[in-house]
Amino acid sequence: MRSYLYVPGDNPGKLAKALSTGADALIVDLEDAVPPAGKDAARVAVAGFLAERTGVGEPRLWVRVNPGAAGHTDAAAVVGPHLAGVCVAKAASADELAALDRLLTALEAERGLAPGGVRVVPLLESAAAVLDAPALARAPRVARLQLGEADLAADLGVTPGPDGRELLWVRSQAVLASAAAGIAPPVAPVSTDFRDLDALRESTLALKRLGFRGRACIHPAQLPVVHEVFTPTEAELDAARDVVARHDQALRDGTGVCLDARGRLVDEAVVRSARRLLDPES
């Protein structure tokens, strides 16, 4: 998944249009994008939208649920066969995610769905959540982490500059916690300036170097840039295939190291990165 496009859950027109934007995944938002008075109606609308899906040729569908008990109400409304998972706004603790796991397990059994099929992405939006990231990453059903940097910056009292260096430490914490838990790398945070695509490209490249894979977007105009950054070039794929082939041959020859096409030493760590590029789900 290279791109996750946020779409308001209370806007049927935007939901319908989002299906054809080219996003790899949609995050249908029942939290910040929906005012308190509209939550109930939005749940009904999103449940109907998901029920109409076929899953064929469509982006993967996630729903951002509200924190706490309201999130359980959201989940009960939207869990179904075409839901990839839920993004938990303002995730607070592993205990909270364990309670959500119990609810999802019951809903899957009740609705004839495969056990464990509904995945969870906690959004780290507070200092406490960042410090608890290792436990959140190891909680049941967690597929990957995501940072909610607007709320996080407010909680920290930080004013991010153009390159976001003020949040470098918390970004690295999300990457580190994900790797330690053995889950997929985190989703890069949104950029709220959807008009400056050059700045978006620069920041997305920096986040990719930092260890993020894929990025959340707030506007379809951001998708081509994000896809460009997170789609390996044919040259990169060829180089990865060559590294794997050389290493496999070295193992057949009875050694664990070899040289790549440019004469650089290749060991298991280099090969692991090459295999991940060729098969991101491995």
N, C-alpha and C positions, 0 to 999 in steps of 0.2 A: 504494500500500500504506500504510494508516494504522496497522496493528497487526501485530506479529510476536510470537506467543505461544510461549514456550519450553515444551517438553514433554520429560520424561525419555525417553531412547531405550530404557531397559530396563523400561518399564512399559507393556505392551500395553493394559491397561485405560485408562490416561490417554491413550494415543495414539488409541484409538478414540473416546473422549469428546471429545477436542480438535477432532475434525473438525466437531462440531456446536456449537462455542462461539460462532461468528460471527466469529472472527479472520480477517483478510484473508490472513494467512500463518502457518504454523507453523515454528518452528525446533526440529527434533528433535535433542536434545542427546546426543551421544556423548562429551562431555568431562566437565565438572565433575559433572554429574548421575549419572554412571555410575562406580562404584568400579573400581579397576584390575582386580580379579579378574573383573569382569563385562563387560569390554570386548568380548571375543570373542562372547559370547552376545548382547550388545546389537546388535552389527553384524548378526548373523544376523536378529534380530528386526526391526530397522529395514529391512533389505533386503526382508524378507517383507512388511512393512507397505506399503512403497512399491510393491512388485510388485502388490499387491491394488488399488491406486488406479486410478480411471478418469480423473481430472482434471476430471470434469463436476460442477459445483456444489460443488466442494471448495476449501478454501484452498490457496494456493500452498505448496509444501513445500520447505523448506530443511533441511539437516543441518549442525549444528555439529560440525566434525571436530577431532580432537586436533592439537596442534602437531607439527611435524616428521614423521618417518617414519611414526609411527602415524596421522597424518592421511592419508597416501597409502594406507595399508591401509583406513582408513575410506572414502575416496573410491572405491576399487576395489570395495568391497562395495555401495555405495549408488547409484552412477551408473546412471541409467535414464531412461526416457521421461517420468516424472512428477516428476523432481527439478528444481526451479528453479535450485538452486545450493547451494554449500557456504559456510558461515560458518567462517572459519579462526581458531580460538582462538589467542590470544597471537601474532598475526602478527608476525614479526620483521624481515623484509627483503623488498625487491622481488625479490631472487634466489630466495628461498624461494617466492614466488608465481609466478615464471617456471618453476620446476621443477614446481610443481603444474599450471600451464598445459600443460606438455608431457605430463604424465600424463593430464590430462583430454582432451587432443586425441587421444591414443592410445586411451583408453577409448571416446570417442565414435565413432571410426572402427571399432573392434572391435565395438561394439554397435549400429551402424547409426543413430546419432543425428546430428542436424544439427551441423555444426562450430560450436563456440563457444556452443552453447546452454546449457551449464552455466555459470552465472555465479558470481562469487566476491565475498564480503563479508569483508574483513579486520577482525578485532576488534583495536582498539588498546588494549592492556592493560599497557603499560609506558612509561616515560619515553622510551626509545629509539624505540619505535614512534610515539609522538606527534611526536618530532622528525623522524622519517622519513616522516611522513604524506604529504607531497607525492609522494614516490616510490611509496609503496604505492598511492596513489590512481590513479597512472598505469600500474600494473602490468597485465598482460594479464587480461582477463575481469572486472576489478573493476567492479561495478555501483554500489556505494556503500560508505561506511565505517560502522563502528559502534564506540562506545566501550564497553569493559568496565571500568566505573569502580571496582568493588570491588578488583580486582587492581591497577588503576592507582593508586588512592589508597594502597594498601599500598606500592607501589613508590616513590611520591613521599614517603611519610611524612606524608600529608595526612589530616586528620580533617574530612570535609565536614559543614557545618552544615545546618540545615533548607532553606536556599535554594540550597545547592550552590555558593555563590560562590567557594569555594576551588578549584573545578575550572573556573571560567569561562574561563580562558585556554586550557586544553586543549580545551574544547568548541568554542571559536571557531577553534582550529587545525584541528579536523576539518571544520568548515564551510568555512573558507578553502581548505584543501587540496582539498576536493571541488569547489568552484566553479572553482578554478584548473585542475583536471584535466578539467573539463567533464562530470563524472559527476553522478548524482542526489545531492541533499542527504543528509547522513548520517541514520541512524536514531537517534532519541533513546535514551539509556541507560535501563535498567530502574530502577524504584523498588521497593525490597525490602519496603516497607510497603504491603501490598495492602489494608489495612483502612481507612486514612485516605484516602478518595477525594477529599475537599476539597483536601488537600495535593497529591494526584496531579494534580488539575485545575490548580491554581496552578502547579506545576512544569512541567506539560506546556505550558501557555500560554507560560511563560517560555522554554522550549526552542524552541517554535515561533517566537517573536519573534526568537530568536537565529539561526534559519535551519535548524533540524532539521525534517524532514518524516516523520511516522510515528514510532511508539515501540515499543520492545520491552517485553513484559509477561511477568510470571512467574505471573499468576493470571487466570482468566477474568473475575473481578470488576472488573479494571482496564479491560477492553475497552470498555465503553460510554463511559467518560470519555474515553479516547484517541480513540475514533471521533468523539465530539462535538467535540473540539478540532480534529481534522484534517479534518472534513467541512465544506466551505464552505457557508454559508447561501445560501438563494435570493437574498437581498438582495445578498450579496457577488458572486454569479454575475451577477446583473442589472447591477450596477455595472461589473463587468469587461467584460461584453458591450457596454455603453454606451461605455466608454472605447475599446475596440477599434473600434467602429463610427465614433465621432467621429474617431479618428485616421485610419482608412481614408478617410473623407470628406475630411479635411484634405489627405491625400496626393493625392487626385483633384483637389483644388482648387489644388494646386501649392505647399503649405506643409507643413512637417514638424511643426508644433506646433498645438495647439488647447486649448480649455478643457473641463473636465469639467462635470458637471451642477451642481456647486457653485462653478463659476467658477475652479477651480484650473488652473494650467498643466499640460498633458499633453505629454510628449515621449516619445521612443522607449524610455527606461528605464522609465517608468511603464507603457507599453503592453506591454513585455516581461514585467513582473510580472503584468499582467492576462491575458496569453496563457498564462502558466504556470499560473495558477489554473484557467483553462478547460480546459487540456490538460496535466496534470502530466508526461506522458511526452514532451512536446515539448522 
